[in-house]
Amino acid sequence: MRDADIQEMFTPVLGDIMQRSTVVDKFVDRNLYKIYLATLWANVVLNPQDIGIDESDLETVHDVINGAAGKVLGHEEDLTGCFRFINSKAGESAMREARLTQHHKELLLYFSSMILDPEGHERWMQGVRDRQN
């Protein structure tokens, strides 16, 4: 899929995330915005075919989401920063305040593990596989 098509595809959802994170006028709840971006990325990665993209398009989607994060959160912010936030005490508190379900929290923490510590995540997953056998 062309980069422009992916940008066009994600413009409405990123606009919705912005709207849902806006508290008053143009004041954005940065914590909620980070939760929404992390949730979007997790869902896209889990089922790219559900939205009509291939795995090969994920890098472009990642760039589109990072661009949105930079515009709202500051040029130094990106998806990795969102997952770093999710994995922090402040992120834990924000997820509680947002009233995320336990399943939703676990999904975000699972992705945080993969993104922030891929080697540790792989060791953990190997332990899970070993226990299942």
C-alpha positions as CSV (number, residue, x, y, z in Angstrom):
1,M,0.0,0.0,0.0
2,R,1.3,3.5,-0.8
3,D,2.4,5.7,2.1
4,A,-0.1,8.4,1.2
5,D,-2.9,5.8,1.4
6,I,-1.8,4.7,4.8
7,Q,-1.6,8.3,5.9
8,E,-5.2,8.9,4.6
9,M,-6.4,5.7,6.3
10,F,-5.1,6.7,9.7
11,T,-6.0,10.4,9.6
12,P,-9.6,9.8,10.9
13,V,-8.6,7.6,13.7
14,L,-5.8,9.9,14.8
15,G,-8.2,12.8,14.7
16,D,-10.6,10.8,16.9
17,I,-7.9,10.0,19.3
18,M,-7.0,13.7,19.5
19,Q,-10.7,14.6,20.0
20,R,-11.1,12.0,22.8
21,S,-8.0,13.2,24.5
22,T,-8.9,16.9,24.4
23,V,-10.3,18.1,27.7
24,V,-11.0,21.8,27.1
25,D,-10.6,23.7,23.8
26,K,-7.1,22.6,22.7
27,F,-5.8,21.2,26.1
28,V,-4.9,17.6,25.5
29,D,-4.7,15.1,28.3
30,R,-1.2,13.8,27.3
31,N,-1.5,10.7,29.4
32,L,-4.8,9.6,27.8
33,Y,-3.4,10.4,24.4
34,K,-0.4,8.1,25.0
35,I,-2.7,5.3,26.1
36,Y,-4.8,5.7,23.0
37,L,-1.8,5.7,20.7
38,A,-0.3,2.6,22.4
39,T,-3.7,0.9,22.0
40,L,-3.9,1.8,18.4
41,W,-0.5,0.4,17.7
42,A,-1.2,-2.8,19.6
43,N,-4.4,-3.4,17.7
44,V,-2.8,-2.7,14.3
45,V,0.1,-5.0,15.0
46,L,-2.1,-7.8,16.2
47,N,-4.4,-7.8,13.2
48,P,-3.1,-5.7,10.3
49,Q,-5.3,-7.6,7.8
50,D,-8.4,-6.4,9.7
51,I,-7.8,-2.9,8.5
52,G,-6.6,-3.9,5.0
53,I,-2.9,-3.6,5.4
54,D,0.0,-6.1,5.1
55,E,2.7,-6.7,7.7
56,S,5.0,-4.9,5.2
57,D,3.0,-1.7,5.8
58,L,3.6,-1.7,9.6
59,E,6.7,0.4,9.3
60,T,4.8,3.1,7.5
61,V,2.0,3.0,10.0
62,H,4.6,3.3,12.8
63,D,6.0,6.4,11.1
64,V,2.5,7.9,10.7
65,I,1.7,7.3,14.4
66,N,5.1,8.6,15.5
67,G,4.4,11.8,13.4
68,A,1.1,12.3,15.2
69,A,2.8,11.7,18.6
70,G,5.4,14.3,17.8
71,K,2.9,16.9,16.8
72,V,0.8,16.5,19.9
73,L,3.4,15.5,22.5
74,G,6.5,17.2,21.2
75,H,9.0,16.3,18.6
76,E,11.0,14.1,21.0
77,E,8.0,11.8,21.7
78,D,7.1,8.6,19.9
79,L,5.5,5.3,20.3
80,T,8.4,3.9,22.3
81,G,7.9,6.8,24.7
82,C,4.2,6.0,24.9
83,F,5.0,2.4,25.9
84,R,7.7,3.6,28.4
85,F,4.9,5.7,29.9
86,I,2.5,2.7,30.0
87,N,5.2,0.8,31.9
88,S,5.7,3.5,34.6
89,K,3.9,4.3,37.8
90,A,2.3,7.3,36.2
91,G,1.1,5.1,33.3
92,E,-0.3,2.6,35.8
93,S,-2.2,5.4,37.5
94,A,-3.4,6.8,34.1
95,M,-4.7,3.4,33.0
96,R,-6.6,3.1,36.3
97,E,-8.0,6.7,35.9
98,A,-9.0,5.8,32.3
99,R,-10.8,2.7,33.7
100,L,-9.2,0.3,31.3
101,T,-10.2,-3.3,31.7
102,Q,-7.7,-5.7,33.0
103,H,-7.4,-7.3,29.6
104,H,-6.7,-3.9,28.0
105,K,-4.0,-3.1,30.6
106,E,-2.4,-6.5,30.1
107,L,-2.3,-6.0,26.4
108,L,-0.6,-2.7,26.7
109,L,1.9,-4.1,29.3
110,Y,2.6,-7.1,27.0
111,F,3.4,-4.7,24.2
112,S,5.5,-2.6,26.5
113,S,7.5,-5.7,27.4
114,M,8.1,-6.5,23.7
115,I,9.1,-2.9,22.8
116,L,11.1,-1.9,25.8
117,D,13.0,-5.2,26.5
118,P,12.8,-7.5,23.5
119,E,15.5,-9.9,24.8
120,G,13.8,-10.1,28.3
121,H,10.4,-10.6,26.6
122,E,11.8,-13.4,24.5
123,R,13.3,-15.1,27.6
124,W,9.9,-14.7,29.4
125,M,8.0,-16.2,26.4
126,Q,10.4,-19.1,26.2
127,G,9.7,-19.8,29.9
128,V,6.0,-19.7,29.1
129,R,6.4,-22.1,26.2
130,D,8.6,-24.4,28.3
131,R,5.9,-24.6,31.0
132,Q,3.3,-25.4,28.4
133,N,5.2,-28.4,27.2
